[in-house]
Amino acid sequence: MKNRLPRNITDGKKKGFGIPLQSWMRCEFGKTILDTLLDKDSSDTLLDAKFTEEAVDNYQKRNCSVEYIFHLY
């Protein structure tokens, strides 16, 4: 493979890539994330319900990032 690709590709520094959180939050997966965070009947949550509600409210008002909500999930 090294003889077929440019040297800057084969010898370059490894780079990561982002995940499409914005588009995920606009589809059904986003609804699932918010529903899960707001589920008061969930017995496996480690987060305070009031804190979670405020975080989701802030996200919906665009006062916090999609990454913040995804990390809570």
C-alpha positions in Angstrom: 0.0 0.0 0.0 2.9 2.3 0.8 4.0 2.4 -2.8 0.5 3.3 -4.0 -0.4 6.2 -1.7 1.3 9.6 -1.4 3.9 9.8 1.3 2.0 12.4 3.3 -0.8 9.9 3.7 1.3 6.9 4.7 3.7 8.8 6.9 1.4 11.5 8.1 0.1 11.9 11.7 -3.0 9.9 12.6 -6.1 12.0 12.6 -9.5 11.3 14.2 -12.9 12.4 13.0 -16.0 13.8 14.6 -19.3 12.1 14.9 -22.5 13.8 13.5 -24.2 14.7 16.8 -26.1 17.6 15.3 -27.8 15.4 12.7 -28.3 12.6 15.2 -30.2 15.0 17.5 -32.5 16.0 14.6 -33.6 12.5 13.9 -35.3 9.7 16.0 -32.1 9.0 17.9 -32.2 12.6 19.3 -35.7 11.9 20.6 -34.6 8.7 22.2 -31.7 10.5 23.9 -34.0 13.2 25.4 -36.7 10.7 26.3 -34.1 8.5 28.1 -32.7 11.5 30.0 -36.1 12.7 31.1 -37.5 9.2 32.0 -38.4 9.5 35.7 -39.2 5.8 35.9 -35.7 4.8 35.0 -34.2 3.0 38.0 -30.7 2.9 36.5 -30.0 6.6 36.4 -27.2 8.1 38.3 -28.2 11.7 37.5 -30.4 13.9 39.6 -33.7 14.4 37.8 -33.8 18.2 38.4 -30.3 18.5 37.0 -31.2 16.5 33.9 -34.4 18.4 33.3 -32.5 21.7 33.5 -29.8 20.4 31.1 -32.4 19.3 28.5 -34.2 22.6 28.9 -31.0 24.5 28.4 -30.2 22.4 25.3 -33.7 23.1 23.8 -33.2 26.8 24.5 -29.7 26.5 22.8 -27.9 27.4 26.0 -25.7 24.3 26.0 -24.1 22.2 23.4 -25.3 18.9 21.8 -22.0 17.4 23.1 -23.0 18.2 26.7 -26.3 16.4 26.3 -24.7 13.4 24.5 -22.2 13.1 27.4 -25.1 12.9 29.9 -26.7 10.2 27.8 
